């Protein structure tokens, strides 16, 4: 057992010390940082060019508008001449003039482009409210009469908030889960194949197999790769938590998160339960298959080609699962939730939506565990012969020969 752990840690340390692992781990963080940085710089540089100035001879009218609508307004520009100059220099999107000198309130917008729908709605609502108030004053209505005329019809929507949130939680949990499985498998299938194929036909393998069994060596290799996957996931979790902590310092983001707290809790609940075990076991069985593919190739250079069938199988599970997220009662979904290589996609989907009982979950999990054990045992018996072969047979000839011998 100690020799197995030696192989495990040697494989683990070699992988995490590589430049590819460093770039793979830092890549998403760098992409997020660059995207946020560019968005921030772009927003700051173009914020003034999207602002609007409000100009009026009536200080009361202008102040009233600014009190109701503060966002997207350049309050420093108060004259038409300055506004025209700013628009010409592309420092303003446009300017709005408000006139209340007559009995009818008037608003004029001047800009290089038409008003967007949001700004237009704000201006129209403000003009309507102020015009109504002006009409009341002209008509000399009593406060009671004004209140009677101000009455508007009421339209209310009665929606089961828990049901709506629950459906959104299920949808987001589904996408996060299968995307996470898919990305991990696509990334590490080639790595596992290359890790095994790199030892193909070397003299050192004869010495290794003389001191330990091929099965122990193979398990050590697979365990080392799985530890690399776990390390990357832990780094992402810690990095995500750090990013979340920093983001919560922003008042706007904090308000948004608190408003959707039940949604966030629901997603975490669906991820950190039995589904996480399905993700882990799914990665294990696909990694074993990828490693077996790497052992079948004649040359180490063909490892990436050998991993293609594994990637295609993973892609099949991913794309087959997509159309059934809203049709979980389909017979195909129930069947595939028990089939190894596909159950990691379909059973978590049923668990999230509550269509699989505890007995079904345990049964599917047991089948997956047995499949992993039998698969590893079969490869262990073939591993030494495959690794010591130096002939030029292609992968299909090796596969056929190994099946005939078994």
FIGU-378294 format. One record per residue: chain; z, x, y of N, C-alpha, C in turn; residue number from 0. Coordinates in steps of 0.02 Angstrom, whole numbers. Layout:
N
   pati      n_Z      n_X      n_Y     ca_Z     ca_X     ca_Y      c_Z      c_X      c_Y   torlo
      A        Z        X        Y        Z        X        Y        Z        X        Y     NUM
...
end
This chain:
406
   pati      n_Z      n_X      n_Y     ca_Z     ca_X     ca_Y      c_Z      c_X      c_Y   torlo
      A        0       41      -61        0        0        0        0       43       63       0
      A       35      102       59       38      146      117      -31      173      134       1
      A      -72      185       82     -139      211       95     -182      158      129       2
      A     -170       94      111     -207       40      144     -191       38      218       3
      A     -127       47      235     -107       47      306     -134      107      343       4
      A     -141      163      308     -171      223      339     -243      208      358       5
      A     -280      177      313     -349      157      327     -351      107      384       6
      A     -304       59      383     -301        7      434     -292       38      504       7
      A     -243       81      511     -229      109      577     -282      159      599       8
      A     -312      194      551     -367      240      569     -426      201      595       9
      A     -442      145      563     -497      102      586     -480       72      654      10
      A     -418       48      660     -396       16      723     -399       65      781      11
      A     -371      125      773     -369      173      827     -440      197      846      12
      A     -483      205      797     -551      227      813     -588      174      853      13
      A     -577      111      838     -611       57      873     -586       49      945      14
      A     -519       50      954     -493       37     1021     -502       97     1067      15
      A     -514      156     1039     -527      215     1080     -600      221     1101      16
      A     -642      179     1074     -714      183     1089     -729      154     1158      17
      A     -783      179     1188     -805      153     1253     -828       81     1248      18
      A     -857       63     1191     -881       -6     1183     -824      -56     1186      19
      A     -766      -39     1156     -709      -84     1159     -683      -90     1231      20
      A     -681      -34     1266     -657      -34     1335     -702      -79     1378      21
      A     -768      -71     1372     -814     -112     1411     -810     -185     1390      22
      A     -800     -197     1326     -796     -265     1300     -734     -301     1328      23
      A     -679     -265     1333     -617     -295     1359     -620     -304     1434      24
      A     -643     -252     1469     -643     -254     1542     -701     -295     1571      25
      A     -754     -304     1531     -813     -339     1555     -799     -407     1586      26
      A     -765     -453     1550     -751     -519     1580     -709     -516     1643      27
      A     -659     -471     1644     -617     -465     1704     -657     -439     1763      28
      A     -701     -390     1750     -743     -363     1804     -791     -416     1830      29
      A     -820     -455     1784     -866     -508     1804     -831     -560     1847      30
      A     -770     -579     1826     -732     -629     1865     -714     -600     1934      31
      A     -691     -537     1934     -672     -505     1998     -732     -500     2045      32
      A     -790     -480     2018     -850     -473     2060     -871     -542     2086      33
      A     -870     -593     2042     -890     -660     2062     -845     -688     2117      34
      A     -779     -680     2107     -731     -704     2157     -739     -666     2222      35
      A     -748     -599     2217     -756     -559     2277     -818     -577     2317      36
      A     -874     -585     2281     -937     -604     2315     -931     -674     2346      37
      A     -899     -720     2309     -890     -788     2335     -846     -787     2398      38
      A     -793     -746     2396     -748     -742     2453     -783     -714     2515      39
      A     -820     -658     2504     -855     -627     2560     -909     -674     2587      40
      A     -945     -706     2541     -998     -752     2561     -970     -811     2599      41
      A     -913     -837     2575     -882     -894     2609     -858     -876     2678      42
      A     -829     -816     2685     -804     -795     2751     -861     -780     2799      43
      A     -915     -750     2772     -970     -731     2816    -1011     -791     2839      44
      A    -1012     -843     2797    -1054     -901     2814    -1014     -962     2837      45
      A     -947     -954     2841     -906    -1012     2859     -922    -1037     2930      46
      A     -932     -989     2975     -945    -1010     3044    -1013    -1044     3051      47
      A    -1062    -1022     3010    -1128    -1052     3016    -1131    -1122     2986      48
      A    -1078    -1143     2952    -1076    -1210     2924    -1030    -1256     2964      49
      A    -1001    -1230     3017     -955    -1270     3057     -993    -1312     3109      50
      A     -958    -1361     3134     -985    -1406     3185     -938    -1408     3244      51
      A     -965    -1408     3304     -925    -1415     3365     -925    -1488     3387      52
      A     -869    -1510     3415     -863    -1579     3441     -853    -1575     3516      53
      A     -897    -1608     3553     -897    -1605     3626     -894    -1676     3654      54
      A     -851    -1685     3705     -846    -1751     3736     -815    -1745     3806      55
      A     -838    -1787     3852     -808    -1789     3918     -739    -1819     3916      56
      A     -725    -1858     3863     -659    -1889     3855     -616    -1844     3811      57
      A     -567    -1813     3841     -522    -1769     3803     -484    -1808     3750      58
      A     -467    -1871     3765     -430    -1912     3718     -472    -1926     3656      59
      A     -536    -1943     3668     -582    -1958     3613     -592    -1896     3568      60
      A     -603    -1839     3599     -613    -1778     3561     -551    -1759     3521      61
      A     -493    -1765     3552     -430    -1749     3519     -418    -1796     3460      62
      A     -435    -1859     3468     -426    -1908     3415     -469    -1890     3354      63
      A     -531    -1869     3367     -575    -1850     3311     -548    -1788     3275      64
      A     -527    -1738     3315     -502    -1676     3285     -439    -1687     3244      65
      A     -397    -1734     3264     -336    -1749     3227     -353    -1779     3159      66
      A     -405    -1819     3155     -424    -1851     3093     -464    -1805     3047      67
      A     -505    -1762     3077     -550    -1719     3038     -544    -1647     3064      68
      A     -506    -1607     3027     -493    -1539     3049     -537    -1487     3014      69
      A     -559    -1502     2954     -597    -1453     2916     -670    -1450     2940      70
      A     -697    -1389     2940     -767    -1379     2958     -782    -1387     3032      71
      A     -731    -1384     3074     -740    -1394     3146     -725    -1329     3184      72
      A     -768    -1310     3229     -756    -1254     3274     -726    -1282     3338      73
      A     -661    -1272     3345     -625    -1302     3402     -630    -1260     3466      74
      A     -657    -1199     3460     -659    -1155     3519     -716    -1174     3566      75
      A     -769    -1202     3539     -827    -1221     3581     -817    -1291     3608      76
      A     -817    -1297     3674     -802    -1362     3706     -857    -1386     3753      77
      A     -909    -1346     3762     -963    -1365     3808    -1030    -1366     3772      78
      A    -1077    -1405     3799    -1143    -1411     3768    -1181    -1346     3773      79
      A    -1174    -1310     3828    -1210    -1246     3837    -1189    -1196     3784      80
      A    -1124    -1189     3774    -1100    -1142     3723    -1122    -1164     3653      81
      A    -1121    -1229     3642    -1141    -1254     3576    -1214    -1240     3561      82
      A    -1258    -1251     3610    -1329    -1236     3601    -1340    -1163     3586      83
      A    -1304    -1120     3621    -1311    -1048     3612    -1288    -1027     3542      84
      A    -1233    -1058     3517    -1207    -1042     3451    -1254    -1066     3396      85
      A    -1283    -1124     3405    -1331    -1150     3356    -1392    -1105     3352      86
      A    -1416    -1083     3410    -1474    -1040     3412    -1461     -973     3378      87
      A    -1398     -949     3385    -1380     -885     3353    -1357     -894     3281      88
      A    -1363     -956     3255    -1344     -972     3185    -1269     -962     3173      89
      A    -1230     -972     3226    -1157     -969     3219    -1127    -1039     3211      90
      A    -1169    -1089     3219    -1148    -1159     3209    -1203    -1196     3171      91
      A    -1181    -1244     3130    -1230    -1286     3096    -1258    -1338     3145      92
      A    -1217    -1357     3194    -1237    -1407     3243    -1178    -1427     3286      93
      A    -1189    -1473     3331    -1134    -1497     3372    -1141    -1573     3382      94
      A    -1083    -1605     3389    -1079    -1678     3395    -1052    -1696     3464      95
      A    -1089    -1737     3500    -1066    -1760     3565    -1043    -1832     3559      96
      A     -985    -1846     3587     -956    -1914     3585     -952    -1941     3657      97
      A     -977    -2002     3667     -979    -2032     3734     -946    -2101     3730      98
      A     -894    -2111     3770     -859    -2175     3772     -858    -2204     3842      99
      A     -908    -2185     3883     -910    -2208     3953     -927    -2282     3959     100
      A     -969    -2308     3915     -988    -2379     3918     -947    -2421     3870     101
      A     -971    -2482     3860     -936    -2527     3813     -953    -2509     3741     102
      A    -1007    -2473     3731    -1027    -2454     3663    -1017    -2379     3654     103
      A     -980    -2362     3602     -967    -2292     3586    -1030    -2260     3558     104
      A    -1043    -2198     3578    -1105    -2165     3557    -1090    -2094     3530     105
      A    -1123    -2078     3476    -1117    -2011     3449    -1186    -1981     3437     106
      A    -1196    -1919     3459    -1261    -1886     3450    -1249    -1818     3416     107
      A    -1286    -1807     3363    -1281    -1744     3327    -1343    -1701     3340     108
      A    -1332    -1638     3357    -1387    -1591     3369    -1379    -1532     3322     109
      A    -1430    -1518     3282    -1426    -1462     3236    -1494    -1442     3210     110
      A    -1496    -1386     3175    -1559    -1362     3147    -1577    -1400     3083     111
      A    -1528    -1430     3050    -1540    -1470     2990    -1502    -1536     2997     112
      A    -1519    -1583     2953    -1487    -1649     2955    -1414    -1643     2934     113
      A    -1374    -1691     2957    -1303    -1693     2939    -1297    -1704     2864     114
      A    -1249    -1670     2833    -1238    -1684     2762    -1202    -1751     2756     115
      A    -1204    -1780     2696    -1178    -1848     2685    -1104    -1853     2700     116
      A    -1065    -1801     2685     -993    -1803     2698     -977    -1807     2772     117
      A    -1009    -1764     2811     -998    -1763     2884    -1022    -1829     2915     118
      A    -1078    -1853     2892    -1106    -1915     2919    -1059    -1974     2907     119
      A    -1029    -1976     2847     -982    -2030     2831     -920    -2026     2875     120
      A     -895    -1965     2887     -836    -1956     2929     -849    -1980     3000     121
      A     -907    -1959     3027     -923    -1978     3096     -932    -2054     3102     122
      A     -967    -2084     3054     -978    -2157     3056     -913    -2195     3052     123
      A     -868    -2173     3008     -803    -2207     3002     -762    -2201     3066     124
      A     -764    -2141     3096     -727    -2131     3158     -755    -2175     3215     125
      A     -821    -2176     3222     -852    -2216     3274     -838    -2291     3263     126
      A     -839    -2313     3201     -826    -2383     3186     -754    -2402     3205     127
      A     -706    -2359     3186     -636    -2374     3202     -624    -2375     3278     128
      A     -652    -2324     3312     -641    -2320     3385     -677    -2376     3422     129
      A     -737    -2394     3398     -774    -2449     3429     -737    -2515     3420     130
      A     -707    -2524     3361     -669    -2586     3348     -609    -2590     3395     131
      A     -575    -2534     3405     -519    -2533     3451     -541    -2548     3522     132
      A     -599    -2521     3541     -626    -2532     3608     -646    -2606     3616     133
      A     -673    -2636     3563     -691    -2707     3566     -630    -2751     3575     134
      A     -575    -2733     3541     -513    -2772     3549     -488    -2769     3621     135
      A     -492    -2709     3650     -469    -2702     3719     -513    -2741     3767     136
      A     -579    -2741     3755     -625    -2778     3799     -614    -2853     3793     137
      A     -603    -2876     3732     -592    -2948     3720     -522    -2971     3739     138
      A     -479    -2923     3755     -410    -2938     3774     -374    -2982     3722     139
      A     -380    -2959     3659     -347    -2995     3605     -274    -2975     3601     140
      A     -233    -3021     3577     -162    -3007     3567     -155    -2964     3504     141
      A      -99    -2930     3498      -89    -2889     3438      -95    -2929     3374     142
      A      -72    -2991     3374      -76    -3033     3314     -148    -3049     3297     143
      A     -189    -3062     3349     -260    -3075     3337     -296    -3013     3313     144
      A     -277    -2957     3341     -307    -2893     3319     -291    -2880     3246     145
      A     -230    -2894     3226     -209    -2884     3156     -247    -2929     3109     146
      A     -258    -2992     3131     -295    -3040     3090     -367    -3018     3080     147
      A     -398    -2993     3133     -468    -2971     3128     -476    -2905     3089     148
      A     -421    -2867     3087     -424    -2802     3054     -418    -2806     2978     149
      A     -404    -2866     2952     -395    -2873     2881     -462    -2860     2844     150
      A     -457    -2824     2789     -516    -2808     2748     -503    -2828     2676     151
      A     -556    -2840     2638     -548    -2858     2567     -518    -2800     2528     152
      A     -486    -2815     2472     -453    -2765     2431     -488    -2761     2363     153
      A     -504    -2700     2343     -534    -2688     2278     -492    -2634     2243     154
      A     -465    -2653     2185     -423    -2606     2148     -451    -2596     2078     155
      A     -444    -2536     2053     -464    -2520     1985     -401    -2509     1943     156
      A     -398    -2541     1886     -340    -2534     1841     -364    -2498     1778     157
      A     -351    -2433     1776     -374    -2390     1721     -314    -2360     1686     158
      A     -316    -2360     1620     -263    -2328     1582     -267    -2253     1592     159
      A     -225    -2227     1634     -229    -2156     1653     -219    -2110     1594     160
      A     -173    -2128     1548     -160    -2086     1490     -221    -2081     1445     161
      A     -256    -2138     1437     -315    -2137     1395     -369    -2093     1424     162
      A     -381    -2100     1489     -432    -2059     1522     -416    -1986     1518     163
      A     -353    -1967     1532     -332    -1897     1528     -336    -1872     1457     164
      A     -317    -1914     1409     -319    -1894     1339     -389    -1878     1316     165
      A     -437    -1918     1336     -507    -1906     1317     -533    -1841     1348     166
      A     -514    -1828     1410     -535    -1766     1443     -502    -1705     1410     167
      A     -439    -1712     1390     -404    -1658     1355     -439    -1642     1290     168
      A     -458    -1694     1253     -492    -1684     1189     -559    -1648     1198     169
      A     -597    -1670     1248     -663    -1640     1260     -656    -1567     1280     170
      A     -611    -1552     1327     -603    -1483     1349     -575    -1439     1293     171
      A     -528    -1465     1255     -499    -1427     1199     -553    -1410     1148     172
      A     -596    -1458     1134     -652    -1448     1086     -697    -1391     1109     173
      A     -716    -1393     1172     -762    -1342     1198     -730    -1273     1200     174
      A     -667    -1270     1221     -632    -1206     1224     -626    -1176     1155     175
      A     -608    -1218     1106     -596    -1193     1039     -659    -1167     1005     176
      A     -712    -1208     1003     -771    -1186      967     -807    -1129     1003     177
      A     -802    -1128     1070     -831    -1073     1108     -795    -1008     1093     178
      A     -728    -1012     1088     -688     -953     1072     -706     -925     1003     179
      A     -711     -970      953     -730     -949      886     -799     -917      886     180
      A     -845     -950      919     -915     -927      921     -921     -858      952     181
      A     -889     -847     1009     -894     -783     1044     -863     -726     1003     182
      A     -805     -740      973     -772     -688      932     -815     -669      873     183
      A     -844     -718      839     -884     -704      780     -948     -668      798     184
      A     -981     -689      851    -1043     -656      872    -1030     -583      890     185
      A     -973     -572      923     -957     -504      946     -939     -458      888     186
      A     -897     -482      842     -869     -437      792     -906     -436      726     187
      A     -955     -479      717     -994     -477      655    -1032     -410      650     188
      A    -1065     -391      704    -1102     -327      705    -1054     -268      700     189
      A     -997     -272      734     -948     -218      732     -923     -207      662     190
      A     -907     -262      626     -882     -256      557     -935     -226      511     191
      A     -998     -249      519    -1052     -222      477    -1062     -148      490     192
      A    -1061     -128      553    -1071      -57      570    -1013      -14      546     193
      A     -952      -41      550     -893       -4      529     -897       13      455     194
      A     -919      -34      414     -925      -23      342     -985       21      327     195
      A    -1042        5      360    -1104       42      345    -1101      115      366     196
      A    -1057      132      414    -1052      201      437    -1028      249      383     197
      A     -993      222      332     -969      263      277    -1017      263      218     198
      A    -1072      228      225    -1118      218      169    -1147      284      144     199
      A    -1136      298       79    -1168      355       46    -1141      423       65     200
      A    -1086      427      104    -1058      491      123    -1016      521       66     201
      A    -1014      586       63     -976      620       10     -901      607       16     202
      A     -877      595       76     -806      584       86     -782      521       49     203
      A     -828      474       37     -809      412        2     -789      427      -70     204
      A     -820      476     -101     -802      494     -170     -730      520     -173     205
      A     -711      559     -122     -643      586     -119     -593      530     -107     206
      A     -611      484      -61     -566      428      -44     -555      384     -105     207
      A     -608      368     -141     -602      323     -199     -567      357     -257     208
      A     -561      423     -255     -523      458     -308     -448      455     -296     209
      A     -428      438     -234     -357      435     -217     -332      365     -205     210
      A     -377      318     -196     -357      248     -186     -411      202     -213     211
      A     -394      139     -224     -443       92     -251     -491       69     -196     212
      A     -550       49     -217     -600       24     -169     -575      -39     -135     213
      A     -539      -80     -172     -513     -143     -144     -464     -129      -88     214
      A     -418      -81      -99     -369      -63      -48     -402      -35       14     215
      A     -453        6        3     -489       35       60     -525      -19       99     216
      A     -556      -66       63     -593     -120       96     -544     -164      136     217
      A     -487     -182      107     -437     -223      141     -412     -187      203     218
      A     -402     -121      198     -379      -82      255     -430      -84      312     219
      A     -494      -79      295     -547      -82      346     -547     -151      381     220
      A     -546     -204      341     -547     -271      368     -486     -285      411     221
      A     -428     -264      387     -366     -275      426     -368     -238      492     222
      A     -396     -177      492     -402     -139      554     -446     -174      605     223
      A     -502     -202      581     -547     -239      626     -512     -302      653     224
      A     -475     -336      609     -439     -396      631     -386     -380      683     225
      A     -353     -322      676     -304     -301      726     -338     -287      793     226
      A     -399     -262      792     -437     -251      854     -450     -318      888     227
      A     -470     -368      848     -482     -435      875     -419     -464      906     228
      A     -363     -458      870     -300     -483      895     -280     -448      960     229
      A     -292     -382      963     -276     -344     1023     -316     -369     1083     230
      A     -381     -382     1072     -423     -407     1127     -399     -476     1150     231
      A     -382     -519     1103     -358     -586     1121     -293     -582     1160     232
      A     -247     -538     1138     -183     -530     1173     -195     -504     1244     233
      A     -241     -457     1252     -257     -431     1319     -284     -486     1363     234
      A     -328     -529     1335     -355     -585     1374     -301     -634     1393     235
      A     -254     -648     1347     -200     -694     1362     -156     -667     1418     236
      A     -138     -602     1412      -96     -571     1464     -133     -568     1531     237
      A     -198     -550     1528     -238     -548     1590     -246     -617     1620     238
      A     -256     -667     1577     -261     -736     1602     -197     -760     1634     239
      A     -140     -742     1603      -76     -762     1631      -64     -728     1698     240
      A      -83     -663     1703      -75     -627     1766     -119     -658     1820     241
      A     -182     -674     1801     -227     -707     1849     -202     -775     1870     242
      A     -172     -812     1822     -144     -877     1838      -85     -870     1887     243
      A      -43     -820     1876       14     -809     1920       -9     -792     1991     244
      A      -60     -750     1996      -87     -731     2061     -119     -792     2095     245
      A     -157     -831     2056     -192     -889     2084     -142     -941     2109     246
      A      -84     -946     2076      -34     -996     2096       -2     -979     2163     247
      A      -14     -919     2188       11     -901     2254      -30     -936     2309     248
      A      -90     -958     2290     -132     -995     2337     -111    -1068     2337     249
      A      -98    -1094     2395      -72    -1163     2401     -121    -1215     2374     250
      A     -185    -1204     2388     -236    -1252     2365     -241    -1255     2289     251
      A     -242    -1195     2257     -246    -1192     2184     -183    -1220     2152     252
      A     -125    -1204     2181      -62    -1228     2155      -59    -1304     2156     253
      A      -82    -1333     2210      -83    -1406     2216     -129    -1437     2164     254
      A     -186    -1405     2152     -234    -1431     2103     -205    -1427     2032     255
      A     -171    -1372     2016     -142    -1363     1949      -86    -1414     1937     256
      A      -42    -1423     1988       13    -1470     1981      -12    -1542     1974     257
      A      -68    -1557     2006      -96    -1624     2002     -126    -1637     1933     258
      A     -145    -1584     1897     -174    -1591     1831     -131    -1558     1777     259
      A      -66    -1561     1786      -20    -1527     1741      -24    -1556     1670     260
      A      -30    -1622     1664      -34    -1653     1598      -97    -1631     1561     261
      A     -151    -1620     1598     -214    -1598     1569     -206    -1527     1541     262
      A     -176    -1483     1580     -166    -1414     1558     -121    -1410     1497     263
      A      -66    -1448     1498      -19    -1448     1441      -53    -1474     1378     264
      A      -94    -1526     1386     -129    -1554     1328     -176    -1505     1296     265
      A     -212    -1467     1337     -259    -1417     1310     -222    -1362     1273     266
      A     -168    -1338     1303     -128    -1286     1269      -99    -1311     1204     267
      A      -78    -1374     1203      -50    -1403     1141     -102    -1405     1086     268
      A     -164    -1421     1103     -217    -1426     1054     -241    -1357     1030     269
      A     -229    -1306     1069     -251    -1239     1050     -198    -1202     1009     270
      A     -135    -1207     1030      -81    -1169      998      -45    -1213      947     271
      A      -80    -1233      896      -51    -1269      839      -89    -1246      777     272
      A     -100    -1291      729     -135    -1272      668     -206    -1249      681     273
      A     -234    -1270      737     -302    -1248      755     -307    -1173      763     274
      A     -254    -1142      787     -254    -1069      797     -260    -1034      729     275
      A     -228    -1063      677     -233    -1034      610     -304    -1041      583     276
      A     -336    -1097      599     -406    -1106      578     -451    -1055      613     277
      A     -438    -1041      675     -477     -991      712     -469     -922      678     278
      A     -406     -905      663     -393     -840      632     -426     -834      563     279
      A     -418     -885      522     -448     -883      455     -524     -885      457     280
      A     -551     -922      505     -624     -922      514     -650     -853      531     281
      A     -614     -818      575     -633     -750      593     -628     -704      532     282
      A     -576     -714      491     -566     -672      431     -625     -679      383     283
      A     -643     -741      366     -695     -750      316     -764     -727      342     284
      A     -777     -737      406     -841     -713      434     -841     -636      439     285
      A     -784     -606      453     -779     -534      457     -790     -503      388     286
      A     -761     -534      337     -771     -510      268     -845     -514      249     287
      A     -877     -569      267     -949     -576      252     -990     -524      289     288
      A     -973     -511      352    -1009     -460      391     -999     -391      362     289
      A     -937     -377      339     -924     -312      308     -962     -305      243     290
      A     -967     -358      205    -1006     -357      143    -1080     -344      158     291
      A    -1104     -374      211    -1174     -362      232    -1184     -289      249     292
      A    -1134     -258      282    -1139     -188      299    -1139     -144      237     293
      A    -1104     -165      184    -1102     -126      122    -1166     -132       82     294
      A    -1204     -185       95    -1266     -196       57    -1325     -155       83     295
      A    -1323     -134      146    -1381     -100      175    -1390      -31      144     296
      A    -1452       -7      145    -1466       60      118    -1449      114      167     297
      A    -1457      100      233    -1442      150      285    -1397      119      337     298
      A    -1355      161      368    -1309      137      420    -1345      107      479     299
      A    -1407      132      492    -1445      108      549    -1465       34      541     300
      A    -1463        9      479    -1484      -60      467    -1425     -109      471     301
      A    -1366      -85      491    -1307     -128      492    -1315     -188      539     302
      A    -1345     -176      598    -1354     -231      646    -1400     -284      618     303
      A    -1451     -263      579    -1496     -311      548    -1460     -350      494     304
      A    -1416     -315      457    -1380     -348      403    -1332     -401      429     305
      A    -1308     -391      491    -1261     -439      520    -1295     -502      545     306
      A    -1361     -501      550    -1396     -559      577    -1386     -623      537     307
      A    -1387     -621      469    -1374     -683      432    -1305     -712      447     308
      A    -1255     -668      456    -1187     -691      471    -1187     -725      540     309
      A    -1220     -694      588    -1224     -723      655    -1260     -791      653     310
      A    -1314     -794      615    -1351     -857      609    -1309     -911      577     311
      A    -1269     -893      528    -1225     -942      495    -1172     -968      545     312
      A    -1146     -922      585    -1097     -942      637    -1130     -987      689     313
      A    -1191     -970      709    -1227    -1011      757    -1242    -1080      728     314
      A    -1256    -1084      664    -1268    -1148      632    -1207    -1192      636     315
      A    -1148    -1164      621    -1086    -1202      626    -1074    -1226      696     316
      A    -1087    -1183      745    -1076    -1200      816    -1122    -1257      838     317
      A    -1186    -1251      824    -1234    -1301      848    -1232    -1366      808     318
      A    -1212    -1363      745    -1205    -1424      706    -1145    -1465      731     319
      A    -1093    -1430      752    -1032    -1464      775    -1043    -1501      841     320
      A    -1087    -1476      884    -1095    -1505      951    -1113    -1580      951     321
      A    -1162    -1602      911    -1181    -1673      916    -1128    -1721      888     322
      A    -1079    -1694      850    -1032    -1738      816     -965    -1744      851     323
      A     -959    -1718      912     -894    -1721      946     -874    -1792      963     324
      A     -922    -1837      968     -906    -1908      981     -922    -1953      922     325
      A     -934    -1922      863     -949    -1961      803     -912    -1930      744     326
      A     -846    -1930      748     -805    -1895      699     -798    -1934      634     327
      A     -820    -1996      632     -817    -2035      570     -877    -2023      525     328
      A     -924    -1982      547     -983    -1968      507     -963    -1933      442     329
      A     -999    -1949      389     -983    -1920      323     -993    -1845      324     330
      A    -1045    -1821      359    -1058    -1749      361    -1000    -1711      393     331
      A     -969    -1739      444     -912    -1707      476     -854    -1699      427     332
      A     -840    -1752      389     -785    -1750      341     -799    -1700      286     333
      A     -862    -1696      264     -879    -1649      210     -873    -1577      235     334
      A     -903    -1563      293     -903    -1494      319     -834    -1470      340     335
      A     -787    -1516      353     -719    -1496      370     -682    -1466      311     336
      A     -711    -1471      251     -682    -1440      191     -723    -1381      165     337
      A     -781    -1368      194     -825    -1315      171     -809    -1250      207     338
      A     -791    -1196      171     -779    -1131      204     -839    -1110      246     339
      A     -827    -1073      299     -875    -1052      349     -891    -1107      399     340
      A     -879    -1170      382     -890    -1226      428     -825    -1262      446     341
      A     -776    -1258      402     -713    -1295      414     -677    -1271      477     342
      A     -688    -1208      497     -656    -1181      557     -683    -1214      620     343
      A     -743    -1243      615     -771    -1280      671     -754    -1354      668     344
      A     -758    -1383      609     -754    -1456      603     -683    -1484      595     345
      A     -640    -1449      557     -573    -1476      550     -532    -1473      615     346
      A     -535    -1418      654     -501    -1420      720     -526    -1477      764     347
      A     -590    -1492      759     -618    -1547      798     -587    -1614      777     348
      A     -576    -1622      712     -544    -1684      688     -470    -1685      705     349
      A     -438    -1626      704     -366    -1623      722     -355    -1641      795     350
      A     -398    -1616      838     -392    -1630      910     -399    -1704      923     351
      A     -444    -1738      887     -456    -1809      899     -413    -1854      855     352
      A     -370    -1824      814     -323    -1864      774     -354    -1903      718     353
      A     -411    -1881      691     -445    -1917      638     -432    -1886      569     354
      A     -391    -1833      566     -376    -1800      502     -300    -1800      493     355
      A     -277    -1827      436     -207    -1828      421     -181    -1760      400     356
      A     -115    -1754      393      -84    -1690      374     -107    -1668      305     357
      A     -115    -1715      259     -138    -1698      192     -208    -1669      193     358
      A     -252    -1698      234     -320    -1673      240     -321    -1604      270     359
      A     -279    -1593      320     -276    -1528      353     -253    -1474      304     360
      A     -200    -1489      266     -173    -1440      218     -224    -1427      163     361
      A     -258    -1481      140     -309    -1472       88     -366    -1427      111     362
      A     -391    -1439      171     -445    -1398      198     -422    -1325      207     363
      A     -360    -1317      230     -333    -1250      240     -326    -1213      173     364
      A     -304    -1249      122     -296    -1219       55     -364    -1197       28     365
      A     -416    -1238       36     -483    -1220       12     -508    -1158       48     366
      A     -496    -1154      113     -517    -1096      152     -481    -1033      129     367
      A     -415    -1038      116     -377     -980       93     -400     -956       25     368
      A     -412    -1004      -20     -436     -986      -87     -504     -953      -83     369
      A     -548     -980      -40     -615     -951      -32     -610     -879       -6     370
      A     -566     -867       43     -557     -800       70     -533     -752       15     371
      A     -483     -775      -25     -456     -734      -79     -509     -716     -132     372
      A     -547     -767     -153     -598     -755     -204     -655     -711     -177     373
      A     -672     -722     -115     -725     -683      -83     -705     -610      -78     374
      A     -642     -599      -56     -617     -530      -50     -612     -497     -118     375
      A     -591     -534     -169     -586     -507     -237     -655     -488     -264     376
      A     -703     -530     -253     -771     -516     -276     -799     -453     -243     377
      A     -791     -448     -177     -817     -389     -141     -780     -326     -162     378
      A     -713     -334     -173     -674     -276     -195     -700     -246     -260     379
      A     -723     -289     -305     -750     -265     -369     -817     -230     -361     380
      A     -855     -252     -310     -921     -223     -299     -922     -166     -249     381
      A     -866     -158     -213     -867     -115     -153     -881      -42     -169     382
      A     -847      -15     -220     -856       56     -235     -927       71     -255     383
      A     -957       29     -298    -1026       41     -319    -1075       37     -260     384
      A    -1063      -12     -215    -1107      -20     -158    -1102       38     -109     385
      A    -1042       62      -97    -1032      116      -48    -1058      183      -73     386
      A    -1060      193     -140    -1081      257     -167    -1155      259     -183     387
      A    -1189      201     -177    -1261      199     -189    -1299      233     -133     388
      A    -1347      272     -150    -1387      307      -99    -1462      293     -108     389
      A    -1480      243     -149    -1551      228     -159    -1578      193      -98     390
      A    -1643      179      -99    -1677      149      -42    -1690       74      -51     391
      A    -1652       42      -94    -1661      -30     -103    -1642      -67      -39     392
      A    -1678     -122      -27    -1661     -161       33    -1601     -206       18     393
      A    -1580     -243       69    -1519     -283       63    -1525     -337       10     394
      A    -1585     -367        2    -1594     -421      -46    -1593     -393     -118     395
      A    -1620     -334     -128    -1617     -303     -194    -1546     -285     -214     396
      A    -1508     -260     -165    -1437     -244     -178    -1399     -308     -195     397
      A    -1411     -362     -156    -1376     -424     -166    -1391     -453     -235     398
      A    -1455     -452     -254    -1475     -479     -319    -1445     -437     -376     399
      A    -1446     -371     -366    -1419     -326     -418    -1344     -336     -426     400
      A    -1308     -344     -371    -1236     -353     -374    -1218     -419     -407     401
      A    -1257     -471     -394    -1244     -536     -426    -1258     -534     -500     402
      A    -1311     -497     -520    -1328     -492     -591    -1274     -454     -630     403
      A    -1245     -403     -597    -1193     -363     -630    -1128     -402     -636     404
      A    -1115     -446     -585    -1053     -484     -588    -1057     -540     -640     405
end
